[in-house]
Amino acid sequence: MTHAETSRSLSDFPVLEGKVILVTGAGSGIGRAGAMAMARHGAQVVVTDIDADKAAQVVEDLRAEGVTAVSAGLDVLDDNAVSAQIDKVVRTYGRLDVLHSHAGYQIEGNLEQVPIEGMDMSWRLNVRSHFIAARATVGHMRIQGGGSIIITSSNSGVQYDREMIAYATTKHAVVAMTRQMAADYAKHNIRINALCPGFIDTPFNAGFEMQMGGRDKLESYVARTIPMGRWGTTGEIADSILFLASDMSTFMTGHALVIDGGECI
């Protein structure tokens, strides 16, 4: 049985029935795959992305499958817009059960190569935007008796990449922030975990591809360095998102869930 066949059979079990979920950076790649998987599993998903058309396309693709969702354009660097969107979800649906704060940024280079503005943008998108989204969410979750916050880090948050100082630094920081928030809010039944994917074949790898000197060299790196010898798929990461979002992970908080084919071993 292929992984795709396994995922289709899993959709017979709506593990997120009745849950209300907001996803940022959901217009493509992992964000898109996770949002679609959660909608297929019964959740009311609000798909957001800085590119409103991409977010709307996710909803259209789900609609073609007979699955409902809604979309909105959202720039996670706009603090007021993030808070307003989260408040709107709660006003509309009465609750917010899961936040997947996924949007992020990658720039290649070492200490001398990364421009200061590149480091600043890495911090704003890879750490601060998640802080703002979680801050706007926890009050609602505390009132309703709990919830799950998933923050996308990377396996670069538990290891060190060569010449990727801005990315590795901020991804480590978001793991630390996630664990601190988890410790602070566990008593409110709010679970906060970090999703740490390895090499997944999406356009987000452009920084690594440039750093390594082209697609062929990146392919060679993946085959040579990852113990499983291949890319991960967005579907495999979506399965991990389902786990963190659902009641399958009710005793897990403050965890950095690494899905990377063994790369960080």
N, C-alpha and C positions, 0 to 999 in steps of 0.2 A: 504494500500500500504506500502510495506517495504521500509526502507531507500535505499537498493540496487536498488529497482525498481525505486525509485525517481531519483537516480543518473543516471540510464540508460536513463530515459526519458529526463533528462537535456542534455545529450550528443547530442540530436537533434539540440541544439542551440550552434553553435561554437563561444562562446563569446570571444575567443582568436584568432580568425582567423587572420593570418598574423603576429602575435606577435612572437618575438624571445626571448627565455627564457633559462637561465642557472640555474641549481639547483645543490647545493653541498650536499654531504651526502645523495644521492638519491638512494643508492643501496638497501635499505630496509626500512621498517617501514613508518613513516610519509613522509620522503623525497621521497620514491618510489611512494607512493600513490598520492602525490601531483604532481610529475612529470608526472605520467601516466594520471591523470585527465586533466592536462593542455594540454598534447599532444592530448588526445581524443577531446578536445574542440578547436582544430584547430591550436595550437601553434607549432612552430618549437622548440622543446625542446632539449637542450644539457644536458644529464644526466651524472653527475660526481660523483665519489666516490673514496675513497682511495683504495678500492677493485675494480679494473678495470673489473674483471669478473662479479661482481654483477651489476655494471652499464651496462655492455653489456647484461646481462640477462634481465634487464628491457626493453631494446630496442627490444630484441628478443620477449618478451612477448607482447609488443605493436605491433610488426610486425605480430604476429599471429592473431591479431585483425584487421589487415589492416591499422594500424596507424604507421606513420614514426617518427623516432627520431634518434638521434646519441648519442654516449657515449664516455667518456674519463676517464681514471684514473686521480685522482687529490688529492694530499695531501694538505689540506688547511693550514697546518703549514709551507708550503714552499711558502713564500711570492712571489718569482719570478715566480713560477709555476702558482699561482693564477692569477697574473697580466697577464702572458703570455696567459693563457687560455681565459681570458675575452677579451684580445686584439684579439685573434684568432677568437673568435665568431664574433666580430665586423667586422674584415677583411672578414670573410667568408660570412656573411649574411647582412652586411651593417649597422647593428644596434644591440642594445641589449635593449629590452623593459622591461624585468623583470629579476631581480636577486632574487632568493630565496636562501639566505645563511642559510643553515640548519644544517650543521655538528655541533656536540656538544659532550659533555663528562659529565659523572656523576660518582661521587665517594661518598660513604656514610661515615658518621662519624661526630663527634663534633670537637671542637677546639683542643682537645688533641689527637684525634684519626686519623684525616686526616693527612697523611704525607705531608711535605712541598712540595715535588714534585707533590703530588696530587692536592694541591691548585694551584701550578704553571701551571700544565696541564689544570686545569679547566679554569684558566684565559686565557691561550693561545687559547684554542678551543672555549670557550663559549663567549669570548669578543673580543680578539685581532684578531682572524681569520675573524670575521665579519667586524671589522674595515678595515682590509686589502682588503677584497672583495668589500666592499662598496666604499672605496677610489679608487680602480681600475676601478669602474663602473661609478661614478658620472660624470666624465669628458665626457665620451661618451654620457651619457644621457643628459647632459646640451647642448652639440652640436646638438643633434637630437631633442631637444625641450621638453624632459621630459621622465618619466619612473616610474616604481614602484620597490622599493626594499623591500623585505620581509625578516625580520631577525627572526629566531626562538629563542624565549626565553622560557618561561614556565609559568604556573600559580604560580610556585615557585618564579617568578619575581615580583609578586604582593602580596605575602603572605610569611609566614615563616614556613618551614618544621622543624620538630624536628630532630636534629642530622644529618643535611645535610648542614653544614656550607659552604662548597666550592660551592656546587650547587646553593643554595639560594643566596649567595653573588654575584656570577657571573651572575646569571639570572636577579637579580635586576639591576646590572650594565649595562647589555645589553639593558634593557628597557630604562634606563636613556640615554645611548648613542644614541639609536634609536630616542628618542624624541629630543635630541640636534641636530642630523643630520637633522631631519625633519624640525625643525625650521630654520636651516641654508639654506636648499635647496628648501623650498616650493616655493620661488620666481622663481625658475627654472622649476617649474612644475614637480619636482621629489618628489614623495610620498614615505615616508619611514615609515613602520609600523612594529610592533613586533607581532609575532604569539605566543600565550601563551596557549598551550594545557595543560590539566590536565592529569589524568591517562588514557592513551591509551594503549591497550594491545599489546605491542611490546617488543622485547628483550631489549630495552633501560631501562626497569624498573628493571634490574638486581640489581642495587644498592639499590633501595627501598626494593626489595625482600630480599636481604641479611640483610639489616638493621632491617627488621621486623621479621626475623626468619623463612623465608620460604614462598612458594607460598600460602599455605593455610591461613597464617596470613595476607598476602597482600590482598588476596581475601576478607577476613573478613573485613579488613580495608576499602576497596573500598565499600563494601555493607553497612557498618555502617556509614561511614563518608561523602560520597558523597550524597547530597540530592536526586539525581536521582537514586541512588542505583545501579549503574553499571559502567563498563568501557565505555569510548568513543571508537569509531572505527576510523581507519585510513581514512575511507571514509568520515566521518563527518568532520575531520580536512581538508581533501582534498577540501571539499566544501568551507571551509573558505579561503583556499589558492586561490581557483578560484576567490572568491569575491575580495580579496586584489590585485590579479594580473590583474583583468579585469577592464573595464570601469564602472563596477557596484559600484566602490568605489572611484570615481574620486575626491570627496570632503573630503576624509579621509587621514589624515597624522598625524604622531606622536602618533598614537593610539596603545595601548596594547590590542589586541583582545583576550579575554579570552574565551576558550571553555573547560569547565571543569565540566559540570553537576551540577554546583552550589557549588563546593567544597570551593571556596574562599569567599563565602558569610559570 
